[in-house]
Amino acid sequence: MADFATTWWVWMASALVLAILEVLAPGFVFLGFAIGAAVVGVALLGPMQLLSVPMILLVFAALSLVAWLILRRVFALPTGQVKTFEHDIND
């Protein structure tokens, strides 16, 4: 069985796939996971190599949640505001 910490490229490939999914299904759902996977992939090149699989997954989950919350705050409409369209693009 391959060492989990040496497979940083799997995390980076997963980040790329999740980012592509975000383009196909927008809503900032997959982008938070993509950011979390990319950060874990980069971190596995350094000191995170010594962590166990459950700890790496915990770090991924926490980073994904933080990224999603930040994306939601940055890109969300202000509270109580509804997106309306004043004119049709075909007019």
PyMOL Python script that loads the backbone (N, CA, C, O; Angstrom):
from pymol import cmd

cmd.read_pdbstr("""\
ATOM      1  N   MET A   1       0.839  -1.182   0.000  1.00  0.00           N
ATOM      2  CA  MET A   1       0.000   0.000   0.000  1.00  0.00           C
ATOM      3  C   MET A   1       0.888   1.251   0.000  1.00  0.00           C
ATOM      4  O   MET A   1       1.856   1.341   0.755  1.00  0.00           O
ATOM      5  N   ALA A   2       0.542   2.199  -0.851  1.00  0.00           N
ATOM      6  CA  ALA A   2       1.336   3.425  -0.963  1.00  0.00           C
ATOM      7  C   ALA A   2       1.114   4.309   0.262  1.00  0.00           C
ATOM      8  O   ALA A   2       0.037   4.327   0.859  1.00  0.00           O
ATOM      9  N   ASP A   3       2.153   5.028   0.609  1.00  0.00           N
ATOM     10  CA  ASP A   3       2.064   5.959   1.725  1.00  0.00           C
ATOM     11  C   ASP A   3       1.131   7.105   1.338  1.00  0.00           C
ATOM     12  O   ASP A   3       1.300   7.724   0.288  1.00  0.00           O
ATOM     13  N   PHE A   4       0.167   7.377   2.176  1.00  0.00           N
ATOM     14  CA  PHE A   4      -0.852   8.394   1.865  1.00  0.00           C
ATOM     15  C   PHE A   4      -0.247   9.786   1.739  1.00  0.00           C
ATOM     16  O   PHE A   4      -0.698  10.588   0.921  1.00  0.00           O
ATOM     17  N   ALA A   5       0.762  10.074   2.538  1.00  0.00           N
ATOM     18  CA  ALA A   5       1.343  11.415   2.542  1.00  0.00           C
ATOM     19  C   ALA A   5       2.158  11.695   1.289  1.00  0.00           C
ATOM     20  O   ALA A   5       2.353  12.859   0.938  1.00  0.00           O
ATOM     21  N   THR A   6       2.640  10.661   0.603  1.00  0.00           N
ATOM     22  CA  THR A   6       3.430  10.888  -0.600  1.00  0.00           C
ATOM     23  C   THR A   6       2.563  11.050  -1.835  1.00  0.00           C
ATOM     24  O   THR A   6       3.090  11.302  -2.919  1.00  0.00           O
ATOM     25  N   THR A   7       1.282  10.918  -1.710  1.00  0.00           N
ATOM     26  CA  THR A   7       0.375  11.057  -2.851  1.00  0.00           C
ATOM     27  C   THR A   7      -0.244  12.449  -2.875  1.00  0.00           C
ATOM     28  O   THR A   7      -1.461  12.595  -2.990  1.00  0.00           O
ATOM     29  N   TRP A   8       0.600  13.465  -2.766  1.00  0.00           N
ATOM     30  CA  TRP A   8       0.129  14.851  -2.811  1.00  0.00           C
ATOM     31  C   TRP A   8      -0.513  15.162  -4.144  1.00  0.00           C
ATOM     32  O   TRP A   8      -1.415  15.996  -4.222  1.00  0.00           O
ATOM     33  N   TRP A   9      -0.060  14.504  -5.187  1.00  0.00           N
ATOM     34  CA  TRP A   9      -0.592  14.779  -6.521  1.00  0.00           C
ATOM     35  C   TRP A   9      -2.050  14.356  -6.640  1.00  0.00           C
ATOM     36  O   TRP A   9      -2.779  14.912  -7.462  1.00  0.00           O
ATOM     37  N   VAL A  10      -2.493  13.397  -5.849  1.00  0.00           N
ATOM     38  CA  VAL A  10      -3.905  13.000  -5.874  1.00  0.00           C
ATOM     39  C   VAL A  10      -4.773  14.142  -5.349  1.00  0.00           C
ATOM     40  O   VAL A  10      -5.862  14.389  -5.866  1.00  0.00           O
ATOM     41  N   TRP A  11      -4.289  14.832  -4.328  1.00  0.00           N
ATOM     42  CA  TRP A  11      -5.015  15.983  -3.794  1.00  0.00           C
ATOM     43  C   TRP A  11      -5.069  17.106  -4.815  1.00  0.00           C
ATOM     44  O   TRP A  11      -6.103  17.758  -4.965  1.00  0.00           O
ATOM     45  N   MET A  12      -3.966  17.340  -5.520  1.00  0.00           N
ATOM     46  CA  MET A  12      -3.929  18.401  -6.526  1.00  0.00           C
ATOM     47  C   MET A  12      -4.836  18.058  -7.709  1.00  0.00           C
ATOM     48  O   MET A  12      -5.524  18.934  -8.232  1.00  0.00           O
ATOM     49  N   ALA A  13      -4.842  16.796  -8.133  1.00  0.00           N
ATOM     50  CA  ALA A  13      -5.737  16.376  -9.220  1.00  0.00           C
ATOM     51  C   ALA A  13      -7.196  16.498  -8.787  1.00  0.00           C
ATOM     52  O   ALA A  13      -8.053  16.902  -9.573  1.00  0.00           O
ATOM     53  N   SER A  14      -7.471  16.147  -7.534  1.00  0.00           N
ATOM     54  CA  SER A  14      -8.826  16.288  -7.011  1.00  0.00           C
ATOM     55  C   SER A  14      -9.254  17.752  -6.979  1.00  0.00           C
ATOM     56  O   SER A  14     -10.403  18.079  -7.273  1.00  0.00           O
ATOM     57  N   ALA A  15      -8.327  18.618  -6.623  1.00  0.00           N
ATOM     58  CA  ALA A  15      -8.622  20.050  -6.613  1.00  0.00           C
ATOM     59  C   ALA A  15      -8.970  20.532  -8.018  1.00  0.00           C
ATOM     60  O   ALA A  15      -9.899  21.320  -8.194  1.00  0.00           O
ATOM     61  N   LEU A  16      -8.229  20.061  -9.013  1.00  0.00           N
ATOM     62  CA  LEU A  16      -8.506  20.441 -10.392  1.00  0.00           C
ATOM     63  C   LEU A  16      -9.868  19.939 -10.853  1.00  0.00           C
ATOM     64  O   LEU A  16     -10.618  20.680 -11.488  1.00  0.00           O
ATOM     65  N   VAL A  17     -10.190  18.701 -10.543  1.00  0.00           N
ATOM     66  CA  VAL A  17     -11.500  18.136 -10.918  1.00  0.00           C
ATOM     67  C   VAL A  17     -12.631  18.895 -10.231  1.00  0.00           C
ATOM     68  O   VAL A  17     -13.649  19.184 -10.860  1.00  0.00           O
ATOM     69  N   LEU A  18     -12.470  19.217  -8.969  1.00  0.00           N
ATOM     70  CA  LEU A  18     -13.499  19.957  -8.241  1.00  0.00           C
ATOM     71  C   LEU A  18     -13.654  21.373  -8.784  1.00  0.00           C
ATOM     72  O   LEU A  18     -14.767  21.896  -8.833  1.00  0.00           O
ATOM     73  N   ALA A  19     -12.559  21.995  -9.188  1.00  0.00           N
ATOM     74  CA  ALA A  19     -12.639  23.331  -9.778  1.00  0.00           C
ATOM     75  C   ALA A  19     -13.370  23.281 -11.119  1.00  0.00           C
ATOM     76  O   ALA A  19     -14.142  24.185 -11.437  1.00  0.00           O
ATOM     77  N   ILE A  20     -13.135  22.243 -11.896  1.00  0.00           N
ATOM     78  CA  ILE A  20     -13.850  22.083 -13.166  1.00  0.00           C
ATOM     79  C   ILE A  20     -15.330  21.843 -12.907  1.00  0.00           C
ATOM     80  O   ILE A  20     -16.177  22.378 -13.622  1.00  0.00           O
ATOM     81  N   LEU A  21     -15.651  21.052 -11.902  1.00  0.00           N
ATOM     82  CA  LEU A  21     -17.061  20.839 -11.533  1.00  0.00           C
ATOM     83  C   LEU A  21     -17.728  22.148 -11.126  1.00  0.00           C
ATOM     84  O   LEU A  21     -18.907  22.359 -11.408  1.00  0.00           O
ATOM     85  N   GLU A  22     -16.987  23.016 -10.472  1.00  0.00           N
ATOM     86  CA  GLU A  22     -17.535  24.314 -10.068  1.00  0.00           C
ATOM     87  C   GLU A  22     -17.900  25.146 -11.290  1.00  0.00           C
ATOM     88  O   GLU A  22     -18.894  25.872 -11.271  1.00  0.00           O
ATOM     89  N   VAL A  23     -17.109  25.048 -12.344  1.00  0.00           N
ATOM     90  CA  VAL A  23     -17.420  25.781 -13.573  1.00  0.00           C
ATOM     91  C   VAL A  23     -18.696  25.243 -14.202  1.00  0.00           C
ATOM     92  O   VAL A  23     -19.504  26.007 -14.730  1.00  0.00           O
ATOM     93  N   LEU A  24     -18.878  23.927 -14.145  1.00  0.00           N
ATOM     94  CA  LEU A  24     -20.055  23.303 -14.757  1.00  0.00           C
ATOM     95  C   LEU A  24     -21.310  23.471 -13.904  1.00  0.00           C
ATOM     96  O   LEU A  24     -22.414  23.530 -14.444  1.00  0.00           O
ATOM     97  N   ALA A  25     -21.162  23.548 -12.602  1.00  0.00           N
ATOM     98  CA  ALA A  25     -22.302  23.686 -11.688  1.00  0.00           C
ATOM     99  C   ALA A  25     -21.985  24.787 -10.685  1.00  0.00           C
ATOM    100  O   ALA A  25     -21.623  24.495  -9.546  1.00  0.00           O
ATOM    101  N   PRO A  26     -22.116  26.059 -11.093  1.00  0.00           N
ATOM    102  CA  PRO A  26     -21.713  27.153 -10.210  1.00  0.00           C
ATOM    103  C   PRO A  26     -22.571  27.232  -8.942  1.00  0.00           C
ATOM    104  O   PRO A  26     -23.688  26.717  -8.894  1.00  0.00           O
ATOM    105  N   GLY A  27     -22.030  27.878  -7.941  1.00  0.00           N
ATOM    106  CA  GLY A  27     -22.734  28.049  -6.683  1.00  0.00           C
ATOM    107  C   GLY A  27     -21.784  28.054  -5.505  1.00  0.00           C
ATOM    108  O   GLY A  27     -22.217  28.096  -4.354  1.00  0.00           O
ATOM    109  N   PHE A  28     -20.487  28.011  -5.785  1.00  0.00           N
ATOM    110  CA  PHE A  28     -19.446  28.042  -4.765  1.00  0.00           C
ATOM    111  C   PHE A  28     -19.518  26.859  -3.819  1.00  0.00           C
ATOM    112  O   PHE A  28     -19.101  26.964  -2.665  1.00  0.00           O
ATOM    113  N   VAL A  29     -20.046  25.722  -4.293  1.00  0.00           N
ATOM    114  CA  VAL A  29     -20.072  24.526  -3.468  1.00  0.00           C
ATOM    115  C   VAL A  29     -18.785  23.747  -3.665  1.00  0.00           C
ATOM    116  O   VAL A  29     -18.098  23.427  -2.695  1.00  0.00           O
ATOM    117  N   PHE A  30     -18.451  23.437  -4.913  1.00  0.00           N
ATOM    118  CA  PHE A  30     -17.258  22.645  -5.195  1.00  0.00           C
ATOM    119  C   PHE A  30     -15.980  23.458  -5.052  1.00  0.00           C
ATOM    120  O   PHE A  30     -14.912  22.891  -4.823  1.00  0.00           O
ATOM    121  N   LEU A  31     -16.073  24.773  -5.185  1.00  0.00           N
ATOM    122  CA  LEU A  31     -14.875  25.606  -5.099  1.00  0.00           C
ATOM    123  C   LEU A  31     -14.258  25.562  -3.703  1.00  0.00           C
ATOM    124  O   LEU A  31     -13.033  25.581  -3.575  1.00  0.00           O
ATOM    125  N   GLY A  32     -15.071  25.504  -2.668  1.00  0.00           N
ATOM    126  CA  GLY A  32     -14.549  25.376  -1.302  1.00  0.00           C
ATOM    127  C   GLY A  32     -13.790  24.071  -1.115  1.00  0.00           C
ATOM    128  O   GLY A  32     -12.737  24.045  -0.477  1.00  0.00           O
ATOM    129  N   PHE A  33     -14.325  22.985  -1.673  1.00  0.00           N
ATOM    130  CA  PHE A  33     -13.633  21.703  -1.602  1.00  0.00           C
ATOM    131  C   PHE A  33     -12.353  21.724  -2.429  1.00  0.00           C
ATOM    132  O   PHE A  33     -11.344  21.141  -2.034  1.00  0.00           O
ATOM    133  N   ALA A  34     -12.396  22.402  -3.584  1.00  0.00           N
ATOM    134  CA  ALA A  34     -11.207  22.496  -4.432  1.00  0.00           C
ATOM    135  C   ALA A  34     -10.095  23.257  -3.722  1.00  0.00           C
ATOM    136  O   ALA A  34      -8.932  22.858  -3.778  1.00  0.00           O
ATOM    137  N   ILE A  35     -10.448  24.343  -3.059  1.00  0.00           N
ATOM    138  CA  ILE A  35      -9.453  25.113  -2.318  1.00  0.00           C
ATOM    139  C   ILE A  35      -8.874  24.273  -1.179  1.00  0.00           C
ATOM    140  O   ILE A  35      -7.662  24.270  -0.964  1.00  0.00           O
ATOM    141  N   GLY A  36      -9.727  23.571  -0.457  1.00  0.00           N
ATOM    142  CA  GLY A  36      -9.256  22.703   0.627  1.00  0.00           C
ATOM    143  C   GLY A  36      -8.322  21.610   0.128  1.00  0.00           C
ATOM    144  O   GLY A  36      -7.302  21.331   0.759  1.00  0.00           O
ATOM    145  N   ALA A  37      -8.664  20.985  -1.007  1.00  0.00           N
ATOM    146  CA  ALA A  37      -7.820  19.926  -1.562  1.00  0.00           C
ATOM    147  C   ALA A  37      -6.484  20.483  -2.048  1.00  0.00           C
ATOM    148  O   ALA A  37      -5.445  19.846  -1.875  1.00  0.00           O
ATOM    149  N   ALA A  38      -6.509  21.667  -2.653  1.00  0.00           N
ATOM    150  CA  ALA A  38      -5.266  22.266  -3.138  1.00  0.00           C
ATOM    151  C   ALA A  38      -4.336  22.619  -1.976  1.00  0.00           C
ATOM    152  O   ALA A  38      -3.128  22.397  -2.055  1.00  0.00           O
ATOM    153  N   VAL A  39      -4.893  23.163  -0.913  1.00  0.00           N
ATOM    154  CA  VAL A  39      -4.055  23.525   0.244  1.00  0.00           C
ATOM    155  C   VAL A  39      -3.473  22.269   0.894  1.00  0.00           C
ATOM    156  O   VAL A  39      -2.306  22.261   1.286  1.00  0.00           O
ATOM    157  N   VAL A  40      -4.272  21.214   1.010  1.00  0.00           N
ATOM    158  CA  VAL A  40      -3.762  19.964   1.580  1.00  0.00           C
ATOM    159  C   VAL A  40      -2.694  19.379   0.665  1.00  0.00           C
ATOM    160  O   VAL A  40      -1.685  18.867   1.150  1.00  0.00           O
ATOM    161  N   GLY A  41      -2.896  19.443  -0.655  1.00  0.00           N
ATOM    162  CA  GLY A  41      -1.900  18.939  -1.592  1.00  0.00           C
ATOM    163  C   GLY A  41      -0.565  19.646  -1.453  1.00  0.00           C
ATOM    164  O   GLY A  41       0.486  19.006  -1.456  1.00  0.00           O
ATOM    165  N   VAL A  42      -0.606  20.965  -1.331  1.00  0.00           N
ATOM    166  CA  VAL A  42       0.631  21.733  -1.150  1.00  0.00           C
ATOM    167  C   VAL A  42       1.239  21.441   0.225  1.00  0.00           C
ATOM    168  O   VAL A  42       2.457  21.315   0.352  1.00  0.00           O
ATOM    169  N   ALA A  43       0.399  21.334   1.244  1.00  0.00           N
ATOM    170  CA  ALA A  43       0.903  21.091   2.601  1.00  0.00           C
ATOM    171  C   ALA A  43       1.534  19.701   2.734  1.00  0.00           C
ATOM    172  O   ALA A  43       2.414  19.496   3.569  1.00  0.00           O
ATOM    173  N   LEU A  44       1.085  18.751   1.912  1.00  0.00           N
ATOM    174  CA  LEU A  44       1.666  17.411   1.984  1.00  0.00           C
ATOM    175  C   LEU A  44       3.101  17.373   1.459  1.00  0.00           C
ATOM    176  O   LEU A  44       3.814  16.393   1.677  1.00  0.00           O
ATOM    177  N   LEU A  45       3.520  18.410   0.784  1.00  0.00           N
ATOM    178  CA  LEU A  45       4.909  18.487   0.352  1.00  0.00           C
ATOM    179  C   LEU A  45       5.826  18.890   1.497  1.00  0.00           C
ATOM    180  O   LEU A  45       7.043  18.725   1.418  1.00  0.00           O
ATOM    181  N   GLY A  46       5.237  19.416   2.555  1.00  0.00           N
ATOM    182  CA  GLY A  46       6.017  19.913   3.685  1.00  0.00           C
ATOM    183  C   GLY A  46       5.783  19.106   4.948  1.00  0.00           C
ATOM    184  O   GLY A  46       5.858  17.877   4.937  1.00  0.00           O
ATOM    185  N   PRO A  47       5.500  19.806   6.037  1.00  0.00           N
ATOM    186  CA  PRO A  47       5.440  19.153   7.352  1.00  0.00           C
ATOM    187  C   PRO A  47       4.220  18.265   7.571  1.00  0.00           C
ATOM    188  O   PRO A  47       4.204  17.470   8.511  1.00  0.00           O
ATOM    189  N   MET A  48       3.206  18.382   6.731  1.00  0.00           N
ATOM    190  CA  MET A  48       2.012  17.564   6.954  1.00  0.00           C
ATOM    191  C   MET A  48       2.222  16.104   6.572  1.00  0.00           C
ATOM    192  O   MET A  48       1.326  15.286   6.778  1.00  0.00           O
ATOM    193  N   GLN A  49       3.375  15.759   6.026  1.00  0.00           N
ATOM    194  CA  GLN A  49       3.655  14.373   5.639  1.00  0.00           C
ATOM    195  C   GLN A  49       3.602  13.430   6.826  1.00  0.00           C
ATOM    196  O   GLN A  49       3.342  12.238   6.664  1.00  0.00           O
ATOM    197  N   LEU A  50       3.843  13.950   8.004  1.00  0.00           N
ATOM    198  CA  LEU A  50       3.919  13.106   9.185  1.00  0.00           C
ATOM    199  C   LEU A  50       2.557  12.816   9.810  1.00  0.00           C
ATOM    200  O   LEU A  50       2.466  12.000  10.727  1.00  0.00           O
ATOM    201  N   LEU A  51       1.501  13.465   9.332  1.00  0.00           N
ATOM    202  CA  LEU A  51       0.173  13.261   9.906  1.00  0.00           C
ATOM    203  C   LEU A  51      -0.449  11.960   9.412  1.00  0.00           C
ATOM    204  O   LEU A  51      -0.105  11.454   8.343  1.00  0.00           O
ATOM    205  N   SER A  52      -1.367  11.434  10.206  1.00  0.00           N
ATOM    206  CA  SER A  52      -2.069  10.217   9.825  1.00  0.00           C
ATOM    207  C   SER A  52      -3.196  10.562   8.852  1.00  0.00           C
ATOM    208  O   SER A  52      -3.543  11.731   8.686  1.00  0.00           O
ATOM    209  N   VAL A  53      -3.759   9.549   8.217  1.00  0.00           N
ATOM    210  CA  VAL A  53      -4.832   9.744   7.244  1.00  0.00           C
ATOM    211  C   VAL A  53      -6.040  10.445   7.872  1.00  0.00           C
ATOM    212  O   VAL A  53      -6.550  11.391   7.272  1.00  0.00           O
ATOM    213  N   PRO A  54      -6.523  10.030   9.050  1.00  0.00           N
ATOM    214  CA  PRO A  54      -7.666  10.744   9.629  1.00  0.00           C
ATOM    215  C   PRO A  54      -7.387  12.215   9.911  1.00  0.00           C
ATOM    216  O   PRO A  54      -8.274  13.056   9.763  1.00  0.00           O
ATOM    217  N   MET A  55      -6.157  12.528  10.319  1.00  0.00           N
ATOM    218  CA  MET A  55      -5.814  13.929  10.587  1.00  0.00           C
ATOM    219  C   MET A  55      -5.769  14.742   9.293  1.00  0.00           C
ATOM    220  O   MET A  55      -6.200  15.895   9.270  1.00  0.00           O
ATOM    221  N   ILE A  56      -5.250  14.150   8.221  1.00  0.00           N
ATOM    222  CA  ILE A  56      -5.219  14.843   6.930  1.00  0.00           C
ATOM    223  C   ILE A  56      -6.637  15.100   6.447  1.00  0.00           C
ATOM    224  O   ILE A  56      -6.928  16.182   5.939  1.00  0.00           O
ATOM    225  N   LEU A  57      -7.516  14.130   6.595  1.00  0.00           N
ATOM    226  CA  LEU A  57      -8.916  14.307   6.197  1.00  0.00           C
ATOM    227  C   LEU A  57      -9.609  15.362   7.058  1.00  0.00           C
ATOM    228  O   LEU A  57     -10.445  16.117   6.563  1.00  0.00           O
ATOM    229  N   LEU A  58      -9.265  15.413   8.333  1.00  0.00           N
ATOM    230  CA  LEU A  58      -9.819  16.433   9.218  1.00  0.00           C
ATOM    231  C   LEU A  58      -9.351  17.827   8.798  1.00  0.00           C
ATOM    232  O   LEU A  58     -10.140  18.772   8.788  1.00  0.00           O
ATOM    233  N   VAL A  59      -8.085  17.952   8.457  1.00  0.00           N
ATOM    234  CA  VAL A  59      -7.560  19.235   7.985  1.00  0.00           C
ATOM    235  C   VAL A  59      -8.258  19.632   6.686  1.00  0.00           C
ATOM    236  O   VAL A  59      -8.630  20.792   6.515  1.00  0.00           O
ATOM    237  N   PHE A  60      -8.439  18.681   5.771  1.00  0.00           N
ATOM    238  CA  PHE A  60      -9.148  18.951   4.513  1.00  0.00           C
ATOM    239  C   PHE A  60     -10.571  19.428   4.774  1.00  0.00           C
ATOM    240  O   PHE A  60     -11.022  20.396   4.161  1.00  0.00           O
ATOM    241  N   ALA A  61     -11.279  18.763   5.674  1.00  0.00           N
ATOM    242  CA  ALA A  61     -12.659  19.153   5.983  1.00  0.00           C
ATOM    243  C   ALA A  61     -12.710  20.554   6.590  1.00  0.00           C
ATOM    244  O   ALA A  61     -13.562  21.363   6.221  1.00  0.00           O
ATOM    245  N   ALA A  62     -11.813  20.836   7.509  1.00  0.00           N
ATOM    246  CA  ALA A  62     -11.803  22.152   8.151  1.00  0.00           C
ATOM    247  C   ALA A  62     -11.454  23.250   7.145  1.00  0.00           C
ATOM    248  O   ALA A  62     -12.101  24.297   7.129  1.00  0.00           O
ATOM    249  N   LEU A  63     -10.446  23.027   6.314  1.00  0.00           N
ATOM    250  CA  LEU A  63     -10.068  24.022   5.308  1.00  0.00           C
ATOM    251  C   LEU A  63     -11.181  24.243   4.286  1.00  0.00           C
ATOM    252  O   LEU A  63     -11.428  25.374   3.866  1.00  0.00           O
ATOM    253  N   SER A  64     -11.844  23.172   3.891  1.00  0.00           N
ATOM    254  CA  SER A  64     -12.951  23.293   2.937  1.00  0.00           C
ATOM    255  C   SER A  64     -14.102  24.100   3.532  1.00  0.00           C
ATOM    256  O   SER A  64     -14.702  24.930   2.848  1.00  0.00           O
ATOM    257  N   LEU A  65     -14.404  23.859   4.791  1.00  0.00           N
ATOM    258  CA  LEU A  65     -15.479  24.601   5.454  1.00  0.00           C
ATOM    259  C   LEU A  65     -15.128  26.081   5.559  1.00  0.00           C
ATOM    260  O   LEU A  65     -15.965  26.939   5.277  1.00  0.00           O
ATOM    261  N   VAL A  66     -13.909  26.382   5.961  1.00  0.00           N
ATOM    262  CA  VAL A  66     -13.484  27.779   6.084  1.00  0.00           C
ATOM    263  C   VAL A  66     -13.517  28.461   4.716  1.00  0.00           C
ATOM    264  O   VAL A  66     -13.993  29.590   4.599  1.00  0.00           O
ATOM    265  N   ALA A  67     -13.016  27.781   3.684  1.00  0.00           N
ATOM    266  CA  ALA A  67     -13.027  28.361   2.332  1.00  0.00           C
ATOM    267  C   ALA A  67     -14.446  28.605   1.864  1.00  0.00           C
ATOM    268  O   ALA A  67     -14.728  29.649   1.275  1.00  0.00           O
ATOM    269  N   TRP A  68     -15.347  27.662   2.113  1.00  0.00           N
ATOM    270  CA  TRP A  68     -16.737  27.822   1.696  1.00  0.00           C
ATOM    271  C   TRP A  68     -17.403  28.988   2.421  1.00  0.00           C
ATOM    272  O   TRP A  68     -18.132  29.767   1.806  1.00  0.00           O
ATOM    273  N   LEU A  69     -17.156  29.112   3.720  1.00  0.00           N
ATOM    274  CA  LEU A  69     -17.740  30.216   4.477  1.00  0.00           C
ATOM    275  C   LEU A  69     -17.219  31.568   3.996  1.00  0.00           C
ATOM    276  O   LEU A  69     -17.979  32.533   3.911  1.00  0.00           O
ATOM    277  N   ILE A  70     -15.935  31.640   3.683  1.00  0.00           N
ATOM    278  CA  ILE A  70     -15.374  32.891   3.169  1.00  0.00           C
ATOM    279  C   ILE A  70     -15.959  33.216   1.799  1.00  0.00           C
ATOM    280  O   ILE A  70     -16.324  34.362   1.539  1.00  0.00           O
ATOM    281  N   LEU A  71     -16.050  32.223   0.923  1.00  0.00           N
ATOM    282  CA  LEU A  71     -16.633  32.448  -0.401  1.00  0.00           C
ATOM    283  C   LEU A  71     -18.080  32.898  -0.296  1.00  0.00           C
ATOM    284  O   LEU A  71     -18.521  33.783  -1.029  1.00  0.00           O
ATOM    285  N   ARG A  72     -18.812  32.283   0.619  1.00  0.00           N
ATOM    286  CA  ARG A  72     -20.218  32.656   0.784  1.00  0.00           C
ATOM    287  C   ARG A  72     -20.340  34.107   1.260  1.00  0.00           C
ATOM    288  O   ARG A  72     -21.210  34.841   0.792  1.00  0.00           O
ATOM    289  N   ARG A  73     -19.482  34.517   2.175  1.00  0.00           N
ATOM    290  CA  ARG A  73     -19.536  35.882   2.684  1.00  0.00           C
ATOM    291  C   ARG A  73     -19.124  36.889   1.610  1.00  0.00           C
ATOM    292  O   ARG A  73     -19.739  37.948   1.485  1.00  0.00           O
ATOM    293  N   VAL A  74     -18.109  36.571   0.852  1.00  0.00           N
ATOM    294  CA  VAL A  74     -17.597  37.504  -0.151  1.00  0.00           C
ATOM    295  C   VAL A  74     -18.549  37.649  -1.334  1.00  0.00           C
ATOM    296  O   VAL A  74     -18.779  38.764  -1.803  1.00  0.00           O
ATOM    297  N   PHE A  75     -19.103  36.552  -1.821  1.00  0.00           N
ATOM    298  CA  PHE A  75     -19.876  36.582  -3.049  1.00  0.00           C
ATOM    299  C   PHE A  75     -21.388  36.581  -2.860  1.00  0.00           C
ATOM    300  O   PHE A  75     -22.117  36.640  -3.850  1.00  0.00           O
ATOM    301  N   ALA A  76     -21.883  36.516  -1.643  1.00  0.00           N
ATOM    302  CA  ALA A  76     -23.330  36.472  -1.402  1.00  0.00           C
ATOM    303  C   ALA A  76     -23.945  37.864  -1.550  1.00  0.00           C
ATOM    304  O   ALA A  76     -23.272  38.881  -1.386  1.00  0.00           O
ATOM    305  N   LEU A  77     -25.221  37.880  -1.860  1.00  0.00           N
ATOM    306  CA  LEU A  77     -25.952  39.138  -1.900  1.00  0.00           C
ATOM    307  C   LEU A  77     -26.134  39.647  -0.478  1.00  0.00           C
ATOM    308  O   LEU A  77     -26.187  38.851   0.460  1.00  0.00           O
ATOM    309  N   PRO A  78     -26.228  40.944  -0.306  1.00  0.00           N
ATOM    310  CA  PRO A  78     -26.491  41.479   1.037  1.00  0.00           C
ATOM    311  C   PRO A  78     -27.794  40.903   1.601  1.00  0.00           C
ATOM    312  O   PRO A  78     -28.692  40.521   0.850  1.00  0.00           O
ATOM    313  N   THR A  79     -27.881  40.848   2.914  1.00  0.00           N
ATOM    314  CA  THR A  79     -29.028  40.265   3.591  1.00  0.00           C
ATOM    315  C   THR A  79     -30.319  40.964   3.189  1.00  0.00           C
ATOM    316  O   THR A  79     -30.414  42.192   3.211  1.00  0.00           O
ATOM    317  N   GLY A  80     -31.296  40.172   2.827  1.00  0.00           N
ATOM    318  CA  GLY A  80     -32.610  40.709   2.473  1.00  0.00           C
ATOM    319  C   GLY A  80     -32.715  41.185   1.038  1.00  0.00           C
ATOM    320  O   GLY A  80     -33.803  41.548   0.592  1.00  0.00           O
ATOM    321  N   GLN A  81     -31.632  41.192   0.316  1.00  0.00           N
ATOM    322  CA  GLN A  81     -31.662  41.660  -1.062  1.00  0.00           C
ATOM    323  C   GLN A  81     -31.947  40.487  -1.996  1.00  0.00           C
ATOM    324  O   GLN A  81     -31.406  39.394  -1.829  1.00  0.00           O
ATOM    325  N   VAL A  82     -32.804  40.736  -2.979  1.00  0.00           N
ATOM    326  CA  VAL A  82     -33.154  39.724  -3.956  1.00  0.00           C
ATOM    327  C   VAL A  82     -32.670  40.209  -5.311  1.00  0.00           C
ATOM    328  O   VAL A  82     -32.844  41.375  -5.665  1.00  0.00           O
ATOM    329  N   LYS A  83     -32.059  39.302  -6.066  1.00  0.00           N
ATOM    330  CA  LYS A  83     -31.575  39.681  -7.390  1.00  0.00           C
ATOM    331  C   LYS A  83     -32.771  39.806  -8.336  1.00  0.00           C
ATOM    332  O   LYS A  83     -33.524  38.850  -8.527  1.00  0.00           O
ATOM    333  N   THR A  84     -32.938  40.990  -8.924  1.00  0.00           N
ATOM    334  CA  THR A  84     -34.010  41.221  -9.898  1.00  0.00           C
ATOM    335  C   THR A  84     -33.400  41.736 -11.192  1.00  0.00           C
ATOM    336  O   THR A  84     -32.315  42.319 -11.201  1.00  0.00           O
ATOM    337  N   PHE A  85     -34.107  41.511 -12.262  1.00  0.00           N
ATOM    338  CA  PHE A  85     -33.654  41.957 -13.570  1.00  0.00           C
ATOM    339  C   PHE A  85     -34.622  43.000 -14.085  1.00  0.00           C
ATOM    340  O   PHE A  85     -35.827  42.757 -14.158  1.00  0.00           O
ATOM    341  N   GLU A  86     -34.097  44.165 -14.442  1.00  0.00           N
ATOM    342  CA  GLU A  86     -34.910  45.286 -14.890  1.00  0.00           C
ATOM    343  C   GLU A  86     -35.232  45.197 -16.392  1.00  0.00           C
ATOM    344  O   GLU A  86     -36.252  45.713 -16.849  1.00  0.00           O
ATOM    345  N   HIS A  87     -34.374  44.555 -17.123  1.00  0.00           N
ATOM    346  CA  HIS A  87     -34.605  44.486 -18.562  1.00  0.00           C
ATOM    347  C   HIS A  87     -34.199  43.114 -19.078  1.00  0.00           C
ATOM    348  O   HIS A  87     -33.426  42.390 -18.450  1.00  0.00           O
ATOM    349  N   ASP A  88     -34.747  42.784 -20.244  1.00  0.00           N
ATOM    350  CA  ASP A  88     -34.441  41.519 -20.876  1.00  0.00           C
ATOM    351  C   ASP A  88     -33.221  41.701 -21.768  1.00  0.00           C
ATOM    352  O   ASP A  88     -33.063  42.744 -22.404  1.00  0.00           O
ATOM    353  N   ILE A  89     -32.375  40.710 -21.817  1.00  0.00           N
ATOM    354  CA  ILE A  89     -31.174  40.800 -22.631  1.00  0.00           C
ATOM    355  C   ILE A  89     -31.509  40.892 -24.107  1.00  0.00           C
ATOM    356  O   ILE A  89     -30.706  41.402 -24.888  1.00  0.00           O
ATOM    357  N   ASN A  90     -32.678  40.407 -24.506  1.00  0.00           N
ATOM    358  CA  ASN A  90     -33.075  40.415 -25.918  1.00  0.00           C
ATOM    359  C   ASN A  90     -33.719  41.732 -26.354  1.00  0.00           C
ATOM    360  O   ASN A  90     -33.995  41.908 -27.541  1.00  0.00           O
ATOM    361  N   ASP A  91     -33.960  42.636 -25.449  1.00  0.00           N
ATOM    362  CA  ASP A  91     -34.597  43.906 -25.824  1.00  0.00           C
ATOM    363  C   ASP A  91     -33.616  44.859 -26.449  1.00  0.00           C
ATOM    364  O   ASP A  91     -33.987  45.972 -26.821  1.00  0.00           O
TER     365      ASP A  91
END
""", "prot")
cmd.dss("prot")
cmd.show_as("cartoon", "prot")
cmd.util.cbc("prot")
cmd.orient("prot")
